[in-house]
């Protein structure tokens, strides 16, 4: 644990992974509650959405600008922003279905599966593209300040 405190790049990976684990737990809670009726499922999905959107906002407003400014290129971060839009579209479709409160259709489950798959791909691509970009182009002090903010957001959901 002491090693993480001295290495903000390792801390970033661990904190990001921890955040993804929280999102997975919240999404699992939603799936488990959906068998108990829409009311409970809607509440669980709202909690997942709140956590997800705070995480996305942190990435887009705090994390992504750091390498963009330092290398004057947004190719990688633009790709992630595009994925964020796709994720939000799926979240909105699922949320609409929950608000409609009717019988669940095959499309409802397709949206949910697509969201799970997209989140998995997104996380894998963060490891392969974003983390190395951060490691190479973001200073330790700058990253430490960003991690304090992310940790505060994460703590609201643990």
C-alpha positions, -999 to +999 in steps of 0.1 A: +000+000+000+029+024+007+041+018-028+008+031-042+011+063-021+045+071-037+034+062-072+005+082-085+004+062-117-001+030-098-026+048-076-045+060-107-048+024-120-059+011-086-084+038-080-098+036-115-101-002-111-118+003-078-142+027-094-150+002-121-156-025-094-181-002-077-199+004-110-201-033-116-215-039-082-241-012-087-251-027-121-253-061-105-275-047-078-298-033-105-300-067-123-308-085-090-334-060-081-351-060-115-366-094-106-383-077-076-402-051-097-395-019-115-396+004-085-366-011-068-348-016-101-353+020-110-338+031-077-308+008-082-303+020-118-305+056-107-276+050-082-256+033-109-263+061-133-253+088-108-220+070-101-213+064-138-220+100-148-198+114-120-170+092-132-175+102-168-176+139-158-143+135-139-126+118-168-138+144-193-133+175-172-103+166-151-084+136-165-086+139-203-075+176-205-042+168-187-026+148-216-045+168-242-028+200-231+006+184-226+007+167-260-017+190-279-036+160-293-070+146-284-071+116-306-072+090-278-094+111-255-119+119-283-123+082-288-132+078-251-156+108-252-173+091-282-177+059-262-191+080-233-218+092-256-226+057-266-227+046-229-251+075-221-274+066-250-277+031-237-283+043-201-310+066-214-327+038-233-326+015-202-338+044-180-367+051-204-378+015-203-377+015-165-398+047-164-423+033-188-429+005-163-443-020-188-433-056-193-397-060-201-390-068-237-361-085-255-349-051-265-346-041-228-322-069-222-303-062-254-297-027-242-284-039-209-262-065-225-248-039-249-241-016-220-223-043-201-202-052-232-194-016-239-184-009-204-161-039-205-145-028-238-142+007-224-123-005-193-100-027-213-092+002-237-085+025-208-058+000-196-044-003-231-046+033-244-054+058-216-032+046-188+000+046-209-009+081-222-014+094-186+018+077-175+038+093-202+023+128-204+010+137-170+031+149-141+030+132-107+018+163-089-009+170-115-021+134-113-021+134-075-044+164-075-068+147-099-068+115-078-079+134-047-110+145-066-117+110-080-112+094-045-138+118-031-163+109-058-156+071-053-160+074-015-196+086-020-205+051-034-185+027-012 
